[in-house]
Amino acid sequence: MQSPTPFARIGTRGSPLALAQARLVRRLLAQAHGVGEDDIAIEVISTGGDRSQASNASLVELGGKGLFTKEIDEAMLAGRVDIGVHSSKDVATRLPDGITLVAFLEREDVRDAFMSVKVQSLDHLAEGAKFGTSSIRRAAQVLRVRPDLQIVPFRGNVGTRLQKLLDGVADATMLAVAGLNRLGEGHRATALLDPEIFMPAPAQGAIGIAVRSDDSRMAGIVAALDHAPTHRAITAERAMLAVLDGSCRTPVGALTRLDGQALVLKGQILSLDGKTAFDAAASGTDPVSLGRQVGEDLIAQAGTEWLAQWAAAS
């Protein structure tokens, strides 16, 4: 006998963190709509980003953030799954035609964690120590305060990276606190970094939920999970990133807080070597206008020649 059609079908990557996030969305959807968790299917989809992990290359080298979402988007457009669950910082700024981000769960801790099995802080690393990361943002921020450190490629899921530290591939690394917390591994953080100095990636710490643009039923189902303050903050940060994406591929950080009804957005772009950084901040009630304002301010400060120099270098 044919199985009944699931209430919803979630598409996700297969990493432990991605699965934890998909299961969280499944649980919340079941609670919101009075259905059993077994009525919501989870389909694991291998993405180009997953398959490229062994290369240790940065996402910029491999073609950008969409590497972690492309195959899930394709499965949605083909009707295999109804919902894509993503770490919002991995979602391309320009979504494919037919795909819409409709909801964001309440944001987790946005900070990065310093991770090491040898020392307690970045300051305590020996001169010339190896810092493992394949994030151009994290590399630039680390070099800004510790230009003596050697940056070594360092990709993989949370467990893989922790094992690499134990194996001595690097003396330290950074991981998102949100990911550690969602895996129940927050206690492994050696130190929590000041987000004003180590500004998070745009949209870091937020789980985003995408659906087909023409699927009004599923959009309505997912909307029940949307956390409005998080949605506004992520919209502002993605709007800022959209302005910058058209001009450069330099490291980008963003930090948003709510001030009454207004959002306060801080943005930062850095040179790949961390020697130069530009910061901008603004407040407003319209997230899209706010994000664009901060992005345009950063471009105006840096100038087109500086941006072209680092775009070519990346």
C-alpha positions as CSV (number, residue, x, y, z in Angstrom):
1,M,0.0,0.0,0.0
2,Q,1.3,3.5,-0.9
3,S,2.5,5.6,2.0
4,P,0.3,8.7,2.7
5,T,1.7,12.0,1.4
6,P,3.7,13.7,4.1
7,F,2.4,17.0,5.6
8,A,5.7,18.6,4.4
9,R,9.0,17.4,3.0
10,I,12.2,19.1,4.2
11,G,15.4,19.1,2.2
12,T,18.6,19.5,4.0
13,R,22.4,18.8,3.9
14,G,23.6,15.7,5.7
15,S,26.0,17.2,8.2
16,P,25.3,16.8,11.9
17,L,24.5,20.5,12.2
18,A,22.3,20.6,9.1
19,L,20.3,17.6,10.4
20,A,20.0,19.1,13.9
21,Q,18.6,22.3,12.3
22,A,16.2,20.3,10.0
23,R,14.9,18.3,13.0
24,L,14.4,21.5,15.0
25,V,12.3,22.9,12.1
26,R,10.4,19.6,11.9
27,R,9.6,19.7,15.6
28,L,8.4,23.3,15.5
29,L,6.3,22.7,12.4
30,A,4.7,19.7,14.1
31,Q,3.9,21.7,17.2
32,A,2.6,24.7,15.3
33,H,0.2,22.7,13.1
34,G,-0.8,19.8,15.4
35,V,0.7,17.0,13.4
36,G,3.1,14.3,14.3
37,E,6.8,14.7,13.6
38,D,6.6,11.4,11.6
39,D,4.2,13.2,9.2
40,I,7.1,15.6,8.2
41,A,9.7,13.9,6.0
42,I,13.4,14.9,6.0
43,E,15.4,14.2,2.8
44,V,19.2,14.5,2.9
45,I,20.6,16.1,-0.2
46,S,24.3,16.2,-1.1
47,T,25.5,19.6,-2.2
48,G,28.5,20.8,-4.0
49,G,29.7,22.5,-0.9
50,D,29.7,19.2,1.0
51,R,31.5,17.4,-1.8
52,S,34.2,20.0,-1.9
53,Q,35.0,19.8,1.8
54,A,38.1,17.6,1.2
55,S,39.7,20.2,-1.1
56,N,40.1,22.7,1.8
57,A,39.5,25.5,-0.8
58,S,37.6,28.6,0.3
59,L,34.1,29.1,-0.9
60,V,35.2,32.2,-2.8
61,E,37.6,30.0,-4.8
62,L,34.9,27.4,-5.4
63,G,32.2,29.8,-6.6
64,G,30.5,31.3,-3.5
65,K,27.8,30.5,-0.9
66,G,25.3,28.9,-3.3
67,L,27.4,25.7,-3.2
68,F,25.6,24.7,0.0
69,T,22.1,25.3,-1.3
70,K,22.0,24.8,-5.1
71,E,21.0,21.1,-5.0
72,I,18.4,21.7,-2.4
73,D,16.9,24.6,-4.4
74,E,16.8,22.2,-7.5
75,A,15.0,19.6,-5.5
76,M,12.4,22.1,-4.4
77,L,11.9,23.3,-8.0
78,A,11.6,19.7,-9.1
79,G,8.9,19.1,-6.5
80,R,11.0,16.5,-4.6
81,V,10.9,18.5,-1.4
82,D,8.7,21.4,-0.2
83,I,11.1,23.2,2.2
84,G,14.8,24.0,2.3
85,V,16.3,24.5,5.7
86,H,19.6,26.4,5.7
87,S,22.2,28.2,7.8
88,S,21.3,31.7,6.6
89,K,24.9,32.8,6.2
90,D,25.3,30.0,3.5
91,V,22.4,31.3,1.4
92,A,23.4,33.2,-1.8
93,T,22.5,36.8,-1.8
94,R,20.6,36.5,-5.0
95,L,18.2,33.5,-4.8
96,P,17.4,31.4,-7.9
97,D,14.2,32.2,-9.8
98,G,11.3,30.4,-8.1
99,I,12.8,30.2,-4.6
100,T,11.9,32.5,-1.7
101,L,13.2,32.8,1.8
102,V,10.0,33.1,3.8
103,A,10.9,32.6,7.5
104,F,13.8,32.7,10.0
105,L,13.8,31.0,13.4
106,E,14.8,33.2,16.3
107,R,18.5,34.0,16.0
108,E,21.0,32.1,18.1
109,D,24.2,33.7,19.5
110,V,25.9,35.5,16.6
111,R,29.4,35.4,17.9
112,D,32.4,33.3,16.8
113,A,34.2,31.1,19.3
114,F,38.0,30.8,19.5
115,M,38.9,27.1,19.6
116,S,42.2,25.6,20.7
117,V,43.4,22.6,22.6
118,K,46.7,24.4,23.3
119,V,46.0,27.9,24.5
120,Q,43.1,29.9,26.0
121,S,43.0,32.9,23.7
122,L,44.2,34.3,20.4
123,D,46.7,36.5,22.4
124,H,48.3,33.4,23.8
125,L,49.1,31.7,20.5
126,A,52.9,31.5,19.9
127,E,54.4,33.8,17.2
128,G,53.9,32.2,13.8
129,A,51.4,29.7,15.1
130,K,49.0,28.0,12.6
131,F,45.5,29.3,12.5
132,G,43.1,27.1,10.6
133,T,40.3,28.6,8.6
134,S,39.0,28.7,5.0
135,S,36.8,31.8,5.7
136,I,38.4,34.9,4.2
137,R,36.5,37.0,6.8
138,R,37.9,35.1,9.7
139,A,41.4,35.0,8.2
140,A,41.4,38.8,7.7
141,Q,40.0,39.5,11.2
142,V,42.6,37.3,12.8
143,L,45.5,38.8,10.7
144,R,44.2,42.3,11.7
145,V,45.1,41.6,15.3
146,R,47.8,38.9,14.9
147,P,49.6,39.5,11.5
148,D,52.3,37.1,12.5
149,L,50.0,34.0,12.4
150,Q,50.1,31.5,9.6
151,I,46.7,30.9,8.0
152,V,46.2,27.2,7.0
153,P,43.2,25.8,5.0
154,F,40.6,24.3,7.4
155,R,37.2,23.0,6.3
156,G,34.8,20.3,7.4
157,N,31.9,20.0,9.8
158,V,32.2,20.8,13.5
159,G,33.4,17.4,14.5
160,T,36.0,17.2,11.7
161,R,37.4,20.6,12.6
162,L,37.7,19.7,16.3
163,Q,39.5,16.5,15.3
164,K,41.9,18.5,13.1
165,L,42.8,20.6,16.1
166,L,43.6,17.4,18.1
167,D,45.6,16.1,15.2
168,G,47.7,19.3,15.1
169,V,46.6,20.4,11.6
170,A,46.3,23.9,13.2
171,D,46.9,25.4,16.6
172,A,43.6,27.2,16.7
173,T,40.5,28.0,14.7
174,M,37.1,29.8,14.9
175,L,33.6,28.3,14.8
176,A,30.2,29.9,15.0
177,V,28.8,29.7,18.6
178,A,25.3,29.1,17.1
179,G,26.5,25.9,15.5
180,L,28.2,24.6,18.6
181,N,25.1,25.4,20.7
182,R,22.7,23.6,18.3
183,L,24.9,20.5,18.5
184,G,25.1,20.6,22.3
185,E,28.8,21.4,22.0
186,G,28.8,25.0,23.3
187,H,31.0,23.9,26.3
188,R,33.8,23.2,23.8
189,A,34.4,26.9,23.1
190,T,37.7,28.0,24.4
191,A,36.7,31.6,24.4
192,L,33.9,33.8,23.0
193,L,35.0,36.6,20.7
194,D,33.8,40.2,20.9
195,P,31.5,40.7,17.9
196,E,32.5,44.3,17.7
197,I,36.1,43.2,16.9
198,F,35.4,39.9,15.2
199,M,32.2,40.9,13.4
200,P,30.1,37.9,12.4
201,A,29.3,36.9,8.8
202,P,26.0,38.5,7.5
203,A,23.1,36.4,8.7
204,Q,25.2,34.3,11.0
205,G,23.3,32.4,13.7
206,A,19.9,32.3,11.9
207,I,18.2,29.3,10.4
208,G,16.4,30.3,7.2
209,I,13.5,28.4,5.6
210,A,13.0,28.6,1.8
211,V,10.0,27.4,-0.3
212,R,9.0,27.6,-3.9
213,S,7.7,31.0,-4.8
214,D,4.5,29.7,-6.2
215,D,3.7,27.4,-3.2
216,S,1.4,29.6,-1.2
217,R,0.2,26.7,1.0
218,M,3.7,25.8,2.2
219,A,4.6,29.5,2.6
220,G,1.7,29.8,4.9
221,I,2.7,26.7,6.9
222,V,6.2,27.9,7.3
223,A,5.2,31.4,8.2
224,A,4.1,30.2,11.6
225,L,7.7,29.8,12.6
226,D,8.9,33.2,11.5
227,H,10.6,35.4,14.2
228,A,9.9,38.9,13.0
229,P,12.9,40.7,14.7
230,T,15.3,38.1,13.3
231,H,13.7,38.4,9.9
232,R,14.2,42.2,9.9
233,A,17.8,41.9,11.0
234,I,18.7,39.3,8.4
235,T,16.9,41.3,5.7
236,A,19.0,44.3,6.5
237,E,22.3,42.3,6.5
238,R,21.5,40.6,3.2
239,A,20.6,43.9,1.6
240,M,24.0,45.3,2.7
241,L,25.7,42.2,1.3
242,A,23.7,42.5,-2.0
243,V,25.2,46.0,-2.5
244,L,28.7,44.7,-1.7
245,D,28.4,41.5,-3.8
246,G,28.2,43.7,-6.9
247,S,31.4,45.4,-6.2
248,C,33.9,43.1,-4.4
249,R,34.7,39.8,-3.0
250,T,36.4,41.1,0.1
251,P,35.8,39.8,3.7
252,V,32.5,41.2,5.0
253,G,31.1,41.4,8.6
254,A,27.8,42.5,9.9
255,L,26.2,43.1,13.3
256,T,22.6,44.2,13.9
257,R,20.8,45.1,17.1
258,L,17.2,46.3,17.8
259,D,16.8,49.8,19.3
260,G,13.1,50.2,20.0
261,Q,11.5,50.0,16.6
262,A,14.7,50.8,14.8
263,L,17.4,48.5,13.7
264,V,21.1,49.5,14.2
265,L,23.3,47.9,11.5
266,K,27.1,47.9,11.6
267,G,29.0,46.7,8.5
268,Q,32.7,46.1,7.8
269,I,34.8,45.1,4.9
270,L,38.5,44.2,5.1
271,S,41.5,43.5,2.9
272,L,42.4,39.9,2.7
273,D,45.5,40.5,4.7
274,G,43.6,42.4,7.4
275,K,45.8,45.5,7.2
276,T,42.9,47.7,6.0
277,A,39.3,47.8,7.2
278,F,36.4,50.1,6.6
279,D,33.4,50.4,9.0
280,A,30.0,51.9,8.6
281,A,26.9,52.1,10.8
282,A,23.3,53.4,10.5
283,S,19.9,53.0,12.0
284,G,16.4,52.9,10.5
285,T,13.1,51.1,10.4
286,D,13.2,49.9,6.8
287,P,15.6,46.9,6.7
288,V,16.2,47.0,3.0
289,S,17.0,50.7,2.8
290,L,19.2,50.4,5.9
291,G,21.2,47.6,4.5
292,R,21.7,49.4,1.2
293,Q,22.7,52.6,3.0
294,V,25.4,50.8,5.0
295,G,26.7,48.9,1.9
296,E,26.9,52.0,-0.2
297,D,28.7,53.9,2.7
298,L,31.3,51.1,2.8
299,I,31.9,51.3,-1.0
300,A,32.2,55.0,-0.8
301,Q,34.8,54.8,1.9
302,A,36.8,52.1,0.3
303,G,36.7,53.5,-3.3
304,T,36.5,51.6,-6.5
305,E,40.3,51.2,-6.9
306,W,40.7,49.5,-3.5
307,L,37.7,47.3,-4.1
308,A,39.0,46.2,-7.6
309,Q,42.5,45.4,-6.1
310,W,41.1,43.0,-3.5
311,A,38.4,41.6,-5.8
312,A,41.3,40.6,-8.2
313,A,43.3,39.1,-5.4
314,S,40.4,36.9,-4.3
